Amino acid sequence: MKKAEYKVVSGPEGLPQLEKRVTEYLNKGWKPVGGVGFNAGFPYQAMARIVSLPVKTRNNSESAADSTAEHPLGAMDAMKKLDELT
């Protein structure tokens, strides 16, 4: 199963610090969403990524309706969805 994570990165000491922090998140698989925003003189950047969650195993007592539930996205499809955010 996949899920999206969203985080807002700040640079309280200015743009050079924001650039450093955004670079760290890029190297961890995060992608920027939108442009840099400013509030009270501080820069902010929204970041998002898709992560995998452990898949729960099904037991025989689950209903047939549960077996028709949407299947988790593959890695490529999940990244396409994430690309749509940017």
PDB file of N, CA, C and O in Angstrom:
ATOM      1  N   MET A   1       0.844  -1.166   0.000  1.00  0.00           N
ATOM      2  CA  MET A   1       0.000   0.000   0.000  1.00  0.00           C
ATOM      3  C   MET A   1       0.894   1.234   0.000  1.00  0.00           C
ATOM      4  O   MET A   1       1.970   1.229   0.597  1.00  0.00           O
ATOM      5  N   LYS A   2       0.453   2.269  -0.658  1.00  0.00           N
ATOM      6  CA  LYS A   2       1.208   3.518  -0.746  1.00  0.00           C
ATOM      7  C   LYS A   2       0.442   4.626  -0.035  1.00  0.00           C
ATOM      8  O   LYS A   2      -0.786   4.595   0.052  1.00  0.00           O
ATOM      9  N   LYS A   3       1.182   5.597   0.466  1.00  0.00           N
ATOM     10  CA  LYS A   3       0.539   6.790   1.016  1.00  0.00           C
ATOM     11  C   LYS A   3       1.410   7.990   0.689  1.00  0.00           C
ATOM     12  O   LYS A   3       2.623   7.868   0.516  1.00  0.00           O
ATOM     13  N   ALA A   4       0.776   9.144   0.607  1.00  0.00           N
ATOM     14  CA  ALA A   4       1.495  10.388   0.355  1.00  0.00           C
ATOM     15  C   ALA A   4       1.836  11.040   1.687  1.00  0.00           C
ATOM     16  O   ALA A   4       1.049  11.012   2.633  1.00  0.00           O
ATOM     17  N   GLU A   5       3.019  11.624   1.739  1.00  0.00           N
ATOM     18  CA  GLU A   5       3.421  12.418   2.903  1.00  0.00           C
ATOM     19  C   GLU A   5       3.668  13.843   2.423  1.00  0.00           C
ATOM     20  O   GLU A   5       4.139  14.059   1.306  1.00  0.00           O
ATOM     21  N   TYR A   6       3.351  14.802   3.268  1.00  0.00           N
ATOM     22  CA  TYR A   6       3.468  16.219   2.935  1.00  0.00           C
ATOM     23  C   TYR A   6       4.170  16.916   4.080  1.00  0.00           C
ATOM     24  O   TYR A   6       3.889  16.646   5.248  1.00  0.00           O
ATOM     25  N   LYS A   7       5.080  17.807   3.748  1.00  0.00           N
ATOM     26  CA  LYS A   7       5.845  18.513   4.773  1.00  0.00           C
ATOM     27  C   LYS A   7       6.148  19.914   4.257  1.00  0.00           C
ATOM     28  O   LYS A   7       6.368  20.102   3.060  1.00  0.00           O
ATOM     29  N   VAL A   8       6.162  20.887   5.146  1.00  0.00           N
ATOM     30  CA  VAL A   8       6.578  22.244   4.800  1.00  0.00           C
ATOM     31  C   VAL A   8       7.929  22.490   5.456  1.00  0.00           C
ATOM     32  O   VAL A   8       8.070  22.415   6.676  1.00  0.00           O
ATOM     33  N   VAL A   9       8.921  22.786   4.614  1.00  0.00           N
ATOM     34  CA  VAL A   9      10.288  23.015   5.077  1.00  0.00           C
ATOM     35  C   VAL A   9      10.493  24.521   5.178  1.00  0.00           C
ATOM     36  O   VAL A   9      10.079  25.270   4.293  1.00  0.00           O
ATOM     37  N   SER A  10      11.134  24.964   6.260  1.00  0.00           N
ATOM     38  CA  SER A  10      11.365  26.397   6.446  1.00  0.00           C
ATOM     39  C   SER A  10      12.855  26.710   6.475  1.00  0.00           C
ATOM     40  O   SER A  10      13.699  25.844   6.705  1.00  0.00           O
ATOM     41  N   GLY A  11      13.138  27.979   6.232  1.00  0.00           N
ATOM     42  CA  GLY A  11      14.512  28.471   6.328  1.00  0.00           C
ATOM     43  C   GLY A  11      14.535  29.686   7.235  1.00  0.00           C
ATOM     44  O   GLY A  11      14.595  30.814   6.747  1.00  0.00           O
ATOM     45  N   PRO A  12      14.488  29.481   8.559  1.00  0.00           N
ATOM     46  CA  PRO A  12      14.406  30.610   9.484  1.00  0.00           C
ATOM     47  C   PRO A  12      15.590  31.566   9.407  1.00  0.00           C
ATOM     48  O   PRO A  12      15.505  32.708   9.858  1.00  0.00           O
ATOM     49  N   GLU A  13      16.700  31.093   8.830  1.00  0.00           N
ATOM     50  CA  GLU A  13      17.870  31.970   8.704  1.00  0.00           C
ATOM     51  C   GLU A  13      18.039  32.486   7.281  1.00  0.00           C
ATOM     52  O   GLU A  13      19.073  33.069   6.954  1.00  0.00           O
ATOM     53  N   GLY A  14      17.028  32.277   6.425  1.00  0.00           N
ATOM     54  CA  GLY A  14      17.071  32.813   5.073  1.00  0.00           C
ATOM     55  C   GLY A  14      17.139  31.745   3.991  1.00  0.00           C
ATOM     56  O   GLY A  14      17.080  30.546   4.265  1.00  0.00           O
ATOM     57  N   LEU A  15      17.265  32.220   2.743  1.00  0.00           N
ATOM     58  CA  LEU A  15      17.253  31.317   1.592  1.00  0.00           C
ATOM     59  C   LEU A  15      18.383  30.294   1.573  1.00  0.00           C
ATOM     60  O   LEU A  15      18.128  29.142   1.224  1.00  0.00           O
ATOM     61  N   PRO A  16      19.628  30.651   1.930  1.00  0.00           N
ATOM     62  CA  PRO A  16      20.676  29.621   1.907  1.00  0.00           C
ATOM     63  C   PRO A  16      20.340  28.414   2.797  1.00  0.00           C
ATOM     64  O   PRO A  16      20.605  27.273   2.420  1.00  0.00           O
ATOM     65  N   GLN A  17      19.764  28.665   3.960  1.00  0.00           N
ATOM     66  CA  GLN A  17      19.378  27.559   4.842  1.00  0.00           C
ATOM     67  C   GLN A  17      18.228  26.755   4.231  1.00  0.00           C
ATOM     68  O   GLN A  17      18.218  25.527   4.314  1.00  0.00           O
ATOM     69  N   LEU A  18      17.259  27.442   3.619  1.00  0.00           N
ATOM     70  CA  LEU A  18      16.154  26.736   2.968  1.00  0.00           C
ATOM     71  C   LEU A  18      16.685  25.862   1.836  1.00  0.00           C
ATOM     72  O   LEU A  18      16.260  24.716   1.693  1.00  0.00           O
ATOM     73  N   GLU A  19      17.603  26.384   1.034  1.00  0.00           N
ATOM     74  CA  GLU A  19      18.190  25.601  -0.059  1.00  0.00           C
ATOM     75  C   GLU A  19      18.859  24.336   0.476  1.00  0.00           C
ATOM     76  O   GLU A  19      18.718  23.261  -0.107  1.00  0.00           O
ATOM     77  N   LYS A  20      19.576  24.463   1.567  1.00  0.00           N
ATOM     78  CA  LYS A  20      20.256  23.308   2.162  1.00  0.00           C
ATOM     79  C   LYS A  20      19.243  22.270   2.630  1.00  0.00           C
ATOM     80  O   LYS A  20      19.411  21.076   2.381  1.00  0.00           O
ATOM     81  N   ARG A  21      18.191  22.726   3.308  1.00  0.00           N
ATOM     82  CA  ARG A  21      17.189  21.793   3.836  1.00  0.00           C
ATOM     83  C   ARG A  21      16.390  21.134   2.715  1.00  0.00           C
ATOM     84  O   ARG A  21      16.092  19.942   2.789  1.00  0.00           O
ATOM     85  N   VAL A  22      16.037  21.901   1.669  1.00  0.00           N
ATOM     86  CA  VAL A  22      15.308  21.326   0.536  1.00  0.00           C
ATOM     87  C   VAL A  22      16.180  20.284  -0.158  1.00  0.00           C
ATOM     88  O   VAL A  22      15.684  19.228  -0.549  1.00  0.00           O
ATOM     89  N   THR A  23      17.476  20.570  -0.317  1.00  0.00           N
ATOM     90  CA  THR A  23      18.402  19.612  -0.925  1.00  0.00           C
ATOM     91  C   THR A  23      18.439  18.316  -0.125  1.00  0.00           C
ATOM     92  O   THR A  23      18.449  17.230  -0.705  1.00  0.00           O
ATOM     93  N   GLU A  24      18.459  18.418   1.200  1.00  0.00           N
ATOM     94  CA  GLU A  24      18.450  17.220   2.048  1.00  0.00           C
ATOM     95  C   GLU A  24      17.194  16.385   1.791  1.00  0.00           C
ATOM     96  O   GLU A  24      17.272  15.162   1.679  1.00  0.00           O
ATOM     97  N   TYR A  25      16.038  17.047   1.699  1.00  0.00           N
ATOM     98  CA  TYR A  25      14.792  16.323   1.458  1.00  0.00           C
ATOM     99  C   TYR A  25      14.744  15.743   0.048  1.00  0.00           C
ATOM    100  O   TYR A  25      14.237  14.638  -0.143  1.00  0.00           O
ATOM    101  N   LEU A  26      15.264  16.471  -0.948  1.00  0.00           N
ATOM    102  CA  LEU A  26      15.322  15.937  -2.310  1.00  0.00           C
ATOM    103  C   LEU A  26      16.114  14.638  -2.338  1.00  0.00           C
ATOM    104  O   LEU A  26      15.725  13.686  -3.015  1.00  0.00           O
ATOM    105  N   ASN A  27      17.216  14.595  -1.612  1.00  0.00           N
ATOM    106  CA  ASN A  27      18.060  13.402  -1.567  1.00  0.00           C
ATOM    107  C   ASN A  27      17.416  12.250  -0.800  1.00  0.00           C
ATOM    108  O   ASN A  27      17.901  11.119  -0.859  1.00  0.00           O
ATOM    109  N   LYS A  28      16.322  12.530  -0.076  1.00  0.00           N
ATOM    110  CA  LYS A  28      15.581  11.483   0.643  1.00  0.00           C
ATOM    111  C   LYS A  28      14.318  11.069  -0.114  1.00  0.00           C
ATOM    112  O   LYS A  28      13.489  10.328   0.414  1.00  0.00           O
ATOM    113  N   GLY A  29      14.174  11.550  -1.356  1.00  0.00           N
ATOM    114  CA  GLY A  29      13.037  11.151  -2.174  1.00  0.00           C
ATOM    115  C   GLY A  29      11.848  12.093  -2.162  1.00  0.00           C
ATOM    116  O   GLY A  29      10.826  11.787  -2.777  1.00  0.00           O
ATOM    117  N   TRP A  30      11.945  13.226  -1.485  1.00  0.00           N
ATOM    118  CA  TRP A  30      10.865  14.207  -1.467  1.00  0.00           C
ATOM    119  C   TRP A  30      10.939  15.050  -2.734  1.00  0.00           C
ATOM    120  O   TRP A  30      12.006  15.179  -3.334  1.00  0.00           O
ATOM    121  N   LYS A  31       9.797  15.632  -3.145  1.00  0.00           N
ATOM    122  CA  LYS A  31       9.742  16.519  -4.301  1.00  0.00           C
ATOM    123  C   LYS A  31       9.098  17.830  -3.872  1.00  0.00           C
ATOM    124  O   LYS A  31       8.187  17.830  -3.044  1.00  0.00           O
ATOM    125  N   PRO A  32       9.568  18.958  -4.433  1.00  0.00           N
ATOM    126  CA  PRO A  32       8.924  20.230  -4.114  1.00  0.00           C
ATOM    127  C   PRO A  32       7.538  20.302  -4.749  1.00  0.00           C
ATOM    128  O   PRO A  32       7.318  19.800  -5.851  1.00  0.00           O
ATOM    129  N   VAL A  33       6.624  20.927  -4.045  1.00  0.00           N
ATOM    130  CA  VAL A  33       5.270  21.144  -4.542  1.00  0.00           C
ATOM    131  C   VAL A  33       5.054  22.647  -4.577  1.00  0.00           C
ATOM    132  O   VAL A  33       5.046  23.301  -3.534  1.00  0.00           O
ATOM    133  N   GLY A  34       4.881  23.194  -5.765  1.00  0.00           N
ATOM    134  CA  GLY A  34       4.696  24.635  -5.892  1.00  0.00           C
ATOM    135  C   GLY A  34       6.003  25.381  -5.714  1.00  0.00           C
ATOM    136  O   GLY A  34       7.082  24.790  -5.748  1.00  0.00           O
ATOM    137  N   GLY A  35       5.892  26.680  -5.523  1.00  0.00           N
ATOM    138  CA  GLY A  35       7.067  27.532  -5.382  1.00  0.00           C
ATOM    139  C   GLY A  35       7.352  27.874  -3.934  1.00  0.00           C
ATOM    140  O   GLY A  35       6.660  27.431  -3.018  1.00  0.00           O
ATOM    141  N   VAL A  36       8.385  28.671  -3.756  1.00  0.00           N
ATOM    142  CA  VAL A  36       8.771  29.121  -2.414  1.00  0.00           C
ATOM    143  C   VAL A  36       7.761  30.161  -1.944  1.00  0.00           C
ATOM    144  O   VAL A  36       7.386  31.062  -2.695  1.00  0.00           O
ATOM    145  N   GLY A  37       7.329  30.028  -0.705  1.00  0.00           N
ATOM    146  CA  GLY A  37       6.439  31.001  -0.096  1.00  0.00           C
ATOM    147  C   GLY A  37       7.165  31.746   1.011  1.00  0.00           C
ATOM    148  O   GLY A  37       8.160  31.260   1.549  1.00  0.00           O
ATOM    149  N   PHE A  38       6.668  32.918   1.345  1.00  0.00           N
ATOM    150  CA  PHE A  38       7.263  33.719   2.415  1.00  0.00           C
ATOM    151  C   PHE A  38       6.183  34.097   3.411  1.00  0.00           C
ATOM    152  O   PHE A  38       5.055  34.411   3.031  1.00  0.00           O
ATOM    153  N   ASN A  39       6.533  34.065   4.685  1.00  0.00           N
ATOM    154  CA  ASN A  39       5.649  34.506   5.749  1.00  0.00           C
ATOM    155  C   ASN A  39       6.512  35.130   6.827  1.00  0.00           C
ATOM    156  O   ASN A  39       7.460  34.509   7.309  1.00  0.00           O
ATOM    157  N   ALA A  40       6.188  36.346   7.204  1.00  0.00           N
ATOM    158  CA  ALA A  40       6.948  37.082   8.222  1.00  0.00           C
ATOM    159  C   ALA A  40       8.432  37.142   7.859  1.00  0.00           C
ATOM    160  O   ALA A  40       9.294  37.120   8.738  1.00  0.00           O
ATOM    161  N   GLY A  41       8.722  37.218   6.561  1.00  0.00           N
ATOM    162  CA  GLY A  41      10.105  37.342   6.111  1.00  0.00           C
ATOM    163  C   GLY A  41      10.871  36.036   6.008  1.00  0.00           C
ATOM    164  O   GLY A  41      12.043  36.047   5.631  1.00  0.00           O
ATOM    165  N   PHE A  42      10.246  34.911   6.332  1.00  0.00           N
ATOM    166  CA  PHE A  42      10.925  33.615   6.280  1.00  0.00           C
ATOM    167  C   PHE A  42      10.452  32.821   5.063  1.00  0.00           C
ATOM    168  O   PHE A  42       9.262  32.827   4.750  1.00  0.00           O
ATOM    169  N   PRO A  43      11.378  32.131   4.365  1.00  0.00           N
ATOM    170  CA  PRO A  43      10.983  31.335   3.202  1.00  0.00           C
ATOM    171  C   PRO A  43      10.523  29.931   3.611  1.00  0.00           C
ATOM    172  O   PRO A  43      11.018  29.349   4.575  1.00  0.00           O
ATOM    173  N   TYR A  44       9.563  29.413   2.847  1.00  0.00           N
ATOM    174  CA  TYR A  44       9.015  28.076   3.076  1.00  0.00           C
ATOM    175  C   TYR A  44       8.879  27.349   1.746  1.00  0.00           C
ATOM    176  O   TYR A  44       8.640  27.975   0.713  1.00  0.00           O
ATOM    177  N   GLN A  45       9.029  26.029   1.771  1.00  0.00           N
ATOM    178  CA  GLN A  45       8.827  25.205   0.579  1.00  0.00           C
ATOM    179  C   GLN A  45       8.038  23.968   0.971  1.00  0.00           C
ATOM    180  O   GLN A  45       8.423  23.241   1.887  1.00  0.00           O
ATOM    181  N   ALA A  46       6.930  23.730   0.274  1.00  0.00           N
ATOM    182  CA  ALA A  46       6.154  22.507   0.490  1.00  0.00           C
ATOM    183  C   ALA A  46       6.853  21.357  -0.225  1.00  0.00           C
ATOM    184  O   ALA A  46       7.363  21.524  -1.332  1.00  0.00           O
ATOM    185  N   MET A  47       6.872  20.180   0.419  1.00  0.00           N
ATOM    186  CA  MET A  47       7.513  18.984  -0.131  1.00  0.00           C
ATOM    187  C   MET A  47       6.541  17.813   0.029  1.00  0.00           C
ATOM    188  O   MET A  47       5.748  17.777   0.969  1.00  0.00           O
ATOM    189  N   ALA A  48       6.613  16.856  -0.904  1.00  0.00           N
ATOM    190  CA  ALA A  48       5.750  15.672  -0.832  1.00  0.00           C
ATOM    191  C   ALA A  48       6.508  14.457  -1.341  1.00  0.00           C
ATOM    192  O   ALA A  48       7.463  14.576  -2.107  1.00  0.00           O
ATOM    193  N   ARG A  49       6.056  13.271  -0.893  1.00  0.00           N
ATOM    194  CA  ARG A  49       6.608  12.017  -1.401  1.00  0.00           C
ATOM    195  C   ARG A  49       5.578  10.917  -1.204  1.00  0.00           C
ATOM    196  O   ARG A  49       4.639  11.046  -0.419  1.00  0.00           O
ATOM    197  N   ILE A  50       5.781   9.836  -1.937  1.00  0.00           N
ATOM    198  CA  ILE A  50       4.956   8.639  -1.803  1.00  0.00           C
ATOM    199  C   ILE A  50       5.796   7.582  -1.101  1.00  0.00           C
ATOM    200  O   ILE A  50       6.936   7.334  -1.496  1.00  0.00           O
ATOM    201  N   VAL A  51       5.244   6.953  -0.057  1.00  0.00           N
ATOM    202  CA  VAL A  51       5.969   5.914   0.678  1.00  0.00           C
ATOM    203  C   VAL A  51       5.150   4.630   0.690  1.00  0.00           C
ATOM    204  O   VAL A  51       3.924   4.656   0.572  1.00  0.00           O
ATOM    205  N   SER A  52       5.840   3.520   0.833  1.00  0.00           N
ATOM    206  CA  SER A  52       5.189   2.208   0.911  1.00  0.00           C
ATOM    207  C   SER A  52       4.852   1.886   2.355  1.00  0.00           C
ATOM    208  O   SER A  52       5.634   2.156   3.266  1.00  0.00           O
ATOM    209  N   LEU A  53       3.687   1.309   2.547  1.00  0.00           N
ATOM    210  CA  LEU A  53       3.267   0.832   3.866  1.00  0.00           C
ATOM    211  C   LEU A  53       3.238  -0.685   3.827  1.00  0.00           C
ATOM    212  O   LEU A  53       3.052  -1.270   2.760  1.00  0.00           O
ATOM    213  N   PRO A  54       3.418  -1.330   4.965  1.00  0.00           N
ATOM    214  CA  PRO A  54       3.318  -2.790   4.985  1.00  0.00           C
ATOM    215  C   PRO A  54       1.922  -3.221   4.543  1.00  0.00           C
ATOM    216  O   PRO A  54       0.929  -2.594   4.913  1.00  0.00           O
ATOM    217  N   VAL A  55       1.848  -4.273   3.766  1.00  0.00           N
ATOM    218  CA  VAL A  55       0.566  -4.790   3.289  1.00  0.00           C
ATOM    219  C   VAL A  55       0.014  -5.755   4.327  1.00  0.00           C
ATOM    220  O   VAL A  55       0.701  -6.679   4.762  1.00  0.00           O
ATOM    221  N   LYS A  56      -1.237  -5.528   4.718  1.00  0.00           N
ATOM    222  CA  LYS A  56      -1.888  -6.420   5.678  1.00  0.00           C
ATOM    223  C   LYS A  56      -2.294  -7.698   4.962  1.00  0.00           C
ATOM    224  O   LYS A  56      -2.746  -7.667   3.817  1.00  0.00           O
ATOM    225  N   THR A  57      -2.131  -8.806   5.640  1.00  0.00           N
ATOM    226  CA  THR A  57      -2.561 -10.077   5.050  1.00  0.00           C
ATOM    227  C   THR A  57      -4.047 -10.257   5.301  1.00  0.00           C
ATOM    228  O   THR A  57      -4.570  -9.838   6.333  1.00  0.00           O
ATOM    229  N   ARG A  58      -4.716 -10.879   4.358  1.00  0.00           N
ATOM    230  CA  ARG A  58      -6.160 -11.116   4.481  1.00  0.00           C
ATOM    231  C   ARG A  58      -6.406 -12.451   5.175  1.00  0.00           C
ATOM    232  O   ARG A  58      -5.650 -13.409   5.009  1.00  0.00           O
ATOM    233  N   ASN A  59      -7.471 -12.486   5.949  1.00  0.00           N
ATOM    234  CA  ASN A  59      -7.873 -13.773   6.519  1.00  0.00           C
ATOM    235  C   ASN A  59      -9.196 -14.193   5.881  1.00  0.00           C
ATOM    236  O   ASN A  59      -9.850 -13.382   5.227  1.00  0.00           O
ATOM    237  N   ASN A  60      -9.578 -15.404   6.058  1.00  0.00           N
ATOM    238  CA  ASN A  60     -10.766 -15.944   5.391  1.00  0.00           C
ATOM    239  C   ASN A  60     -12.068 -15.325   5.871  1.00  0.00           C
ATOM    240  O   ASN A  60     -13.087 -15.468   5.196  1.00  0.00           O
ATOM    241  N   SER A  61     -12.076 -14.652   6.997  1.00  0.00           N
ATOM    242  CA  SER A  61     -13.312 -14.088   7.526  1.00  0.00           C
ATOM    243  C   SER A  61     -13.669 -12.746   6.894  1.00  0.00           C
ATOM    244  O   SER A  61     -14.745 -12.210   7.157  1.00  0.00           O
ATOM    245  N   GLU A  62     -12.785 -12.197   6.066  1.00  0.00           N
ATOM    246  CA  GLU A  62     -13.091 -10.916   5.437  1.00  0.00           C
ATOM    247  C   GLU A  62     -14.156 -11.121   4.370  1.00  0.00           C
ATOM    248  O   GLU A  62     -14.222 -12.177   3.741  1.00  0.00           O
ATOM    249  N   SER A  63     -14.987 -10.107   4.170  1.00  0.00           N
ATOM    250  CA  SER A  63     -16.093 -10.230   3.226  1.00  0.00           C
ATOM    251  C   SER A  63     -15.610 -10.173   1.780  1.00  0.00           C
ATOM    252  O   SER A  63     -14.491  -9.743   1.502  1.00  0.00           O
ATOM    253  N   ALA A  64     -16.466 -10.607   0.875  1.00  0.00           N
ATOM    254  CA  ALA A  64     -16.136 -10.575  -0.553  1.00  0.00           C
ATOM    255  C   ALA A  64     -15.978  -9.140  -1.028  1.00  0.00           C
ATOM    256  O   ALA A  64     -15.207  -8.876  -1.951  1.00  0.00           O
ATOM    257  N   ALA A  65     -16.699  -8.207  -0.412  1.00  0.00           N
ATOM    258  CA  ALA A  65     -16.571  -6.799  -0.799  1.00  0.00           C
ATOM    259  C   ALA A  65     -15.151  -6.308  -0.566  1.00  0.00           C
ATOM    260  O   ALA A  65     -14.638  -5.501  -1.341  1.00  0.00           O
ATOM    261  N   ASP A  66     -14.514  -6.787   0.496  1.00  0.00           N
ATOM    262  CA  ASP A  66     -13.142  -6.384   0.771  1.00  0.00           C
ATOM    263  C   ASP A  66     -12.192  -6.878  -0.310  1.00  0.00           C
ATOM    264  O   ASP A  66     -11.185  -6.228  -0.591  1.00  0.00           O
ATOM    265  N   SER A  67     -12.496  -8.011  -0.916  1.00  0.00           N
ATOM    266  CA  SER A  67     -11.600  -8.563  -1.930  1.00  0.00           C
ATOM    267  C   SER A  67     -11.638  -7.770  -3.218  1.00  0.00           C
ATOM    268  O   SER A  67     -10.748  -7.917  -4.056  1.00  0.00           O
ATOM    269  N   THR A  68     -12.667  -6.915  -3.403  1.00  0.00           N
ATOM    270  CA  THR A  68     -12.741  -6.088  -4.602  1.00  0.00           C
ATOM    271  C   THR A  68     -12.214  -4.684  -4.350  1.00  0.00           C
ATOM    272  O   THR A  68     -12.352  -3.813  -5.209  1.00  0.00           O
ATOM    273  N   ALA A  69     -11.624  -4.452  -3.211  1.00  0.00           N
ATOM    274  CA  ALA A  69     -11.082  -3.130  -2.883  1.00  0.00           C
ATOM    275  C   ALA A  69      -9.963  -2.770  -3.854  1.00  0.00           C
ATOM    276  O   ALA A  69      -9.324  -3.639  -4.448  1.00  0.00           O
ATOM    277  N   GLU A  70      -9.746  -1.474  -3.996  1.00  0.00           N
ATOM    278  CA  GLU A  70      -8.704  -0.984  -4.907  1.00  0.00           C
ATOM    279  C   GLU A  70      -7.335  -1.507  -4.489  1.00  0.00           C
ATOM    280  O   GLU A  70      -6.992  -1.497  -3.307  1.00  0.00           O
ATOM    281  N   HIS A  71      -6.560  -1.962  -5.465  1.00  0.00           N
ATOM    282  CA  HIS A  71      -5.224  -2.480  -5.192  1.00  0.00           C
ATOM    283  C   HIS A  71      -4.243  -1.328  -5.050  1.00  0.00           C
ATOM    284  O   HIS A  71      -4.442  -0.277  -5.660  1.00  0.00           O
ATOM    285  N   PRO A  72      -3.179  -1.499  -4.254  1.00  0.00           N
ATOM    286  CA  PRO A  72      -2.183  -0.442  -4.114  1.00  0.00           C
ATOM    287  C   PRO A  72      -1.498  -0.177  -5.450  1.00  0.00           C
ATOM    288  O   PRO A  72      -1.387  -1.061  -6.298  1.00  0.00           O
ATOM    289  N   LEU A  73      -1.045   1.056  -5.614  1.00  0.00           N
ATOM    290  CA  LEU A  73      -0.341   1.437  -6.835  1.00  0.00           C
ATOM    291  C   LEU A  73       1.046   0.832  -6.861  1.00  0.00           C
ATOM    292  O   LEU A  73       1.665   0.628  -5.817  1.00  0.00           O
ATOM    293  N   GLY A  74       1.529   0.548  -8.054  1.00  0.00           N
ATOM    294  CA  GLY A  74       2.922   0.151  -8.211  1.00  0.00           C
ATOM    295  C   GLY A  74       3.809   1.377  -8.072  1.00  0.00           C
ATOM    296  O   GLY A  74       3.312   2.502  -8.049  1.00  0.00           O
ATOM    297  N   ALA A  75       5.096   1.174  -7.981  1.00  0.00           N
ATOM    298  CA  ALA A  75       6.031   2.281  -7.774  1.00  0.00           C
ATOM    299  C   ALA A  75       5.943   3.312  -8.892  1.00  0.00           C
ATOM    300  O   ALA A  75       5.935   4.513  -8.621  1.00  0.00           O
ATOM    301  N   MET A  76       5.877   2.863 -10.145  1.00  0.00           N
ATOM    302  CA  MET A  76       5.834   3.801 -11.275  1.00  0.00           C
ATOM    303  C   MET A  76       4.549   4.628 -11.254  1.00  0.00           C
ATOM    304  O   MET A  76       4.591   5.839 -11.472  1.00  0.00           O
ATOM    305  N   ASP A  77       3.404   3.985 -10.992  1.00  0.00           N
ATOM    306  CA  ASP A  77       2.140   4.709 -10.939  1.00  0.00           C
ATOM    307  C   ASP A  77       2.111   5.686  -9.771  1.00  0.00           C
ATOM    308  O   ASP A  77       1.573   6.787  -9.894  1.00  0.00           O
ATOM    309  N   ALA A  78       2.682   5.294  -8.649  1.00  0.00           N
ATOM    310  CA  ALA A  78       2.734   6.184  -7.487  1.00  0.00           C
ATOM    311  C   ALA A  78       3.574   7.416  -7.803  1.00  0.00           C
ATOM    312  O   ALA A  78       3.205   8.529  -7.427  1.00  0.00           O
ATOM    313  N   MET A  79       4.703   7.229  -8.491  1.00  0.00           N
ATOM    314  CA  MET A  79       5.554   8.371  -8.838  1.00  0.00           C
ATOM    315  C   MET A  79       4.858   9.272  -9.860  1.00  0.00           C
ATOM    316  O   MET A  79       5.030  10.490  -9.819  1.00  0.00           O
ATOM    317  N   LYS A  80       4.072   8.691 -10.781  1.00  0.00           N
ATOM    318  CA  LYS A  80       3.314   9.512 -11.731  1.00  0.00           C
ATOM    319  C   LYS A  80       2.322  10.386 -10.982  1.00  0.00           C
ATOM    320  O   LYS A  80       2.160  11.564 -11.300  1.00  0.00           O
ATOM    321  N   LYS A  81       1.654   9.802  -9.979  1.00  0.00           N
ATOM    322  CA  LYS A  81       0.718  10.592  -9.179  1.00  0.00           C
ATOM    323  C   LYS A  81       1.441  11.706  -8.433  1.00  0.00           C
ATOM    324  O   LYS A  81       0.932  12.823  -8.336  1.00  0.00           O
ATOM    325  N   LEU A  82       2.620  11.410  -7.909  1.00  0.00           N
ATOM    326  CA  LEU A  82       3.397  12.430  -7.215  1.00  0.00           C
ATOM    327  C   LEU A  82       3.834  13.512  -8.191  1.00  0.00           C
ATOM    328  O   LEU A  82       3.822  14.693  -7.843  1.00  0.00           O
ATOM    329  N   ASP A  83       4.223  13.130  -9.411  1.00  0.00           N
ATOM    330  CA  ASP A  83       4.621  14.112 -10.418  1.00  0.00           C
ATOM    331  C   ASP A  83       3.478  15.056 -10.752  1.00  0.00           C
ATOM    332  O   ASP A  83       3.716  16.217 -11.084  1.00  0.00           O
ATOM    333  N   GLU A  84       2.241  14.578 -10.669  1.00  0.00           N
ATOM    334  CA  GLU A  84       1.088  15.428 -10.933  1.00  0.00           C
ATOM    335  C   GLU A  84       0.973  16.548  -9.902  1.00  0.00           C
ATOM    336  O   GLU A  84       0.350  17.575 -10.174  1.00  0.00           O
ATOM    337  N   LEU A  85       1.562  16.364  -8.730  1.00  0.00           N
ATOM    338  CA  LEU A  85       1.525  17.398  -7.697  1.00  0.00           C
ATOM    339  C   LEU A  85       2.395  18.589  -8.061  1.00  0.00           C
ATOM    340  O   LEU A  85       2.137  19.707  -7.614  1.00  0.00           O
ATOM    341  N   THR A  86       3.422  18.361  -8.868  1.00  0.00           N
ATOM    342  CA  THR A  86       4.377  19.433  -9.189  1.00  0.00           C
ATOM    343  C   THR A  86       4.163  19.991 -10.563  1.00  0.00           C
ATOM    344  O   THR A  86       4.884  20.898 -10.980  1.00  0.00           O
TER     345      THR A  86
END
